[in-house]
């Protein structure tokens, strides 16, 4: 976990690509808030307990992290599977989440049973995955130029993602029935070129919460914080400080 900045706490929950302190979104948010960024169990260099095998398990770990840090109430930004984790947390302790931001979130099944809501990223070449994830696929990491330690982290992140989301694919069968418990105002954000989370999926997901609205970031894919960090920070901070 790393922290940056001062002010009201903001818990940032990363997606399957992982996170590091050098990413451009960090100074944009830490200039106004105390940014708290843990690395999920099994991602980056974080340990993975033998008993942990679900997004729900990680949600409970972060509730304990809030206790440990003395965070009675906090704003949460969750990206992709981080949005799923944030949603699980907000249903368990709704009174402890001030505002909730979900960026390209997964976690619920909204379409028909015979079709995947989220494309199977493990069943296609990486070049095709990059086209779904990035507005500009040239911004995807070049594995041929990555040092061995970074490459090992990338594949460890993928392995843990598969463990957490494989069955059922990218959703919990229970979460959608609990989302009515969320008390916090919520903002659902999607990159306009996101090939994983569709506009219809995002709208339907947001409709499961009592007080949620949607927003779109232009020229961004599934990870707006990487492709359009300034636009994302502007939208998120405006919502959090409203």
SEKOLLO-719480 format. One line per field, with one value per residue (C-alpha): residue number from 1; x, y, z. Coordinates in nm, 2 decimals. Layout:
N
pos <- NUM,...
c1 <- X,...
c2 <- Y,...
c3 <- Z,...
//
This chain:
242
pos <- 1,2,3,4,5,6,7,8,9,10,11,12,13,14,15,16,17,18,19,20,21,22,23,24,25,26,27,28,29,30,31,32,33,34,35,36,37,38,39,40,41,42,43,44,45,46,47,48,49,50,51,52,53,54,55,56,57,58,59,60,61,62,63,64,65,66,67,68,69,70,71,72,73,74,75,76,77,78,79,80,81,82,83,84,85,86,87,88,89,90,91,92,93,94,95,96,97,98,99,100,101,102,103,104,105,106,107,108,109,110,111,112,113,114,115,116,117,118,119,120,121,122,123,124,125,126,127,128,129,130,131,132,133,134,135,136,137,138,139,140,141,142,143,144,145,146,147,148,149,150,151,152,153,154,155,156,157,158,159,160,161,162,163,164,165,166,167,168,169,170,171,172,173,174,175,176,177,178,179,180,181,182,183,184,185,186,187,188,189,190,191,192,193,194,195,196,197,198,199,200,201,202,203,204,205,206,207,208,209,210,211,212,213,214,215,216,217,218,219,220,221,222,223,224,225,226,227,228,229,230,231,232,233,234,235,236,237,238,239,240,241,242
c1 <- 0.00,0.11,-0.03,0.01,-0.11,-0.31,-0.68,-0.99,-0.91,-0.98,-0.94,-0.84,-0.90,-0.72,-0.83,-0.67,-0.37,-0.25,-0.12,0.19,0.28,0.43,0.10,-0.01,-0.34,-0.16,-0.05,-0.38,-0.57,-0.31,-0.30,-0.65,-0.69,-0.51,-0.49,-0.47,-0.38,-0.35,-0.24,-0.50,-0.39,-0.22,-0.14,0.19,0.40,0.12,0.08,-0.21,-0.34,-0.44,-0.79,-0.86,-1.03,-1.31,-1.37,-1.59,-1.28,-1.09,-1.38,-1.36,-0.99,-1.03,-1.30,-1.03,-0.79,-1.03,-1.05,-0.67,-0.63,-0.90,-1.12,-1.47,-1.60,-1.43,-1.48,-1.39,-1.29,-1.29,-1.16,-1.29,-1.26,-1.18,-1.53,-1.67,-1.48,-1.60,-1.96,-1.93,-1.79,-2.07,-2.34,-2.18,-2.12,-2.32,-2.28,-1.90,-1.89,-1.94,-1.93,-1.87,-1.71,-1.70,-1.48,-1.55,-1.69,-1.77,-1.94,-2.30,-2.48,-2.73,-2.77,-2.91,-2.77,-2.64,-2.41,-2.12,-2.17,-1.79,-1.58,-1.35,-1.01,-0.84,-0.98,-0.82,-0.48,-0.33,-0.34,-0.72,-0.75,-0.55,-0.80,-1.08,-0.90,-0.73,-0.87,-0.52,-0.38,-0.02,-0.04,-0.06,0.26,0.52,0.61,0.91,1.06,0.96,1.22,1.17,1.04,0.77,0.68,0.65,0.41,0.20,0.15,0.09,-0.18,-0.34,-0.32,-0.49,-0.75,-0.84,-0.86,-1.11,-1.34,-1.33,-1.65,-1.90,-1.73,-1.67,-1.97,-2.12,-2.47,-2.55,-2.42,-2.71,-2.95,-2.76,-2.69,-3.02,-2.84,-2.59,-2.66,-2.38,-2.43,-2.25,-2.09,-2.04,-1.78,-1.70,-1.43,-1.61,-1.40,-1.43,-1.46,-1.52,-1.79,-2.06,-2.27,-2.58,-2.41,-2.29,-2.64,-2.81,-2.55,-2.60,-2.98,-2.94,-2.82,-3.07,-2.87,-2.64,-2.56,-2.33,-2.06,-1.84,-1.47,-1.38,-1.08,-1.04,-1.09,-1.13,-0.87,-0.94,-0.70,-0.42,-0.53,-0.71,-0.60,-0.67,-1.03,-1.09,-0.96,-1.17,-1.49,-1.42,-1.31,-1.61,-1.84,-1.67,-1.66,-2.01
c2 <- 0.00,0.36,0.69,1.03,1.38,1.53,1.60,1.38,1.02,0.86,0.49,0.39,0.02,-0.08,-0.30,-0.62,-0.43,-0.34,0.00,0.18,0.52,0.65,0.65,0.99,0.99,0.98,1.35,1.47,1.32,1.35,1.73,1.75,1.43,1.18,0.91,0.55,0.29,-0.08,-0.35,-0.63,-0.97,-1.16,-0.85,-0.67,-0.79,-0.84,-1.19,-1.42,-1.62,-1.98,-1.92,-1.62,-1.70,-1.44,-1.07,-1.09,-1.20,-0.89,-0.67,-0.80,-0.75,-0.38,-0.33,-0.45,-0.21,0.07,-0.03,-0.05,0.29,0.44,0.53,0.56,0.69,0.72,0.80,0.51,0.50,0.15,0.06,-0.25,-0.53,-0.26,-0.12,-0.47,-0.47,-0.12,-0.22,-0.53,-0.30,-0.05,-0.32,-0.46,-0.13,0.14,0.39,0.39,0.50,0.87,0.87,0.59,0.61,0.31,0.33,0.06,-0.16,-0.53,-0.76,-0.81,-1.01,-0.79,-0.97,-1.31,-1.63,-1.76,-1.46,-1.30,-0.94,-0.89,-1.05,-1.33,-1.17,-1.51,-1.66,-1.41,-1.29,-1.01,-0.78,-0.82,-0.76,-0.44,-0.31,-0.37,-0.21,0.09,0.37,0.39,0.03,0.17,0.27,-0.09,-0.22,-0.36,-0.70,-0.72,-0.42,-0.48,-0.58,-0.93,-0.81,-0.60,-0.89,-1.13,-0.89,-0.86,-1.23,-1.27,-1.01,-1.20,-1.53,-1.38,-1.21,-1.55,-1.70,-1.43,-1.39,-1.72,-1.89,-1.72,-1.50,-1.14,-1.13,-1.24,-1.40,-1.23,-0.87,-0.74,-0.84,-0.64,-0.31,-0.16,-0.13,0.13,0.46,0.67,0.88,0.69,0.79,0.53,0.63,0.46,0.54,0.60,0.34,0.07,-0.26,-0.46,-0.26,-0.14,0.17,-0.05,-0.26,0.05,0.21,-0.11,-0.16,0.20,0.15,-0.12,0.15,0.39,0.71,0.67,0.85,0.78,0.98,0.92,1.00,1.08,0.92,0.66,0.28,0.06,0.24,0.62,0.69,0.57,0.73,1.04,1.10,1.47,1.43,1.15,1.34,1.64,1.44,1.24,1.53,1.74,1.46,1.39,1.76,1.85
c3 <- 0.00,-0.06,0.05,-0.10,-0.02,0.26,0.33,0.34,0.28,-0.06,-0.10,-0.45,-0.55,-0.87,-1.16,-1.29,-1.44,-1.09,-0.98,-0.89,-0.74,-1.07,-1.26,-1.37,-1.17,-0.84,-0.81,-0.96,-0.67,-0.40,-0.46,-0.30,-0.10,0.11,-0.15,0.00,-0.26,-0.15,-0.39,-0.38,-0.24,-0.51,-0.72,-0.75,-0.46,-0.21,-0.06,-0.14,0.15,0.07,0.19,-0.03,-0.36,-0.42,-0.46,-0.15,0.05,-0.06,0.04,0.39,0.40,0.31,0.57,0.82,0.66,0.72,1.09,1.11,0.96,1.17,0.87,1.01,0.67,0.34,-0.03,-0.26,-0.62,-0.77,-1.12,-1.30,-1.04,-0.79,-0.86,-0.78,-0.45,-0.37,-0.44,-0.21,0.07,0.03,0.06,0.38,0.57,0.38,0.66,0.62,0.25,0.19,-0.19,-0.44,-0.78,-1.01,-1.32,-1.58,-1.31,-1.33,-1.08,-1.18,-1.45,-1.64,-1.97,-2.08,-1.93,-2.27,-2.34,-2.15,-2.04,-2.03,-2.31,-2.21,-2.21,-2.16,-2.47,-2.72,-2.83,-2.63,-2.93,-2.94,-2.57,-2.60,-2.86,-2.61,-2.31,-2.47,-2.69,-2.83,-2.82,-2.87,-2.51,-2.39,-2.22,-2.46,-2.30,-2.52,-2.35,-1.99,-1.73,-1.58,-1.25,-1.41,-1.65,-1.35,-1.18,-1.50,-1.53,-1.15,-1.18,-1.46,-1.27,-0.96,-1.18,-1.33,-0.98,-0.86,-1.17,-1.36,-1.23,-1.26,-1.52,-1.40,-1.16,-0.83,-0.84,-0.51,-0.55,-0.76,-0.49,-0.23,-0.41,-0.29,0.05,-0.08,0.08,-0.08,-0.39,-0.67,-1.00,-1.27,-1.52,-1.85,-2.12,-2.45,-2.62,-2.35,-2.53,-2.20,-2.02,-2.26,-2.22,-2.17,-1.90,-1.71,-1.72,-1.60,-1.33,-1.21,-1.20,-0.93,-0.68,-0.52,-0.60,-0.90,-1.22,-1.52,-1.70,-2.00,-2.06,-2.42,-2.59,-2.32,-2.30,-1.99,-1.79,-1.81,-1.53,-1.76,-2.09,-1.97,-1.61,-1.61,-1.74,-1.50,-1.20,-1.29,-1.31,-1.00,-0.78,-0.89,-0.79,-0.46,-0.36,-0.47
//
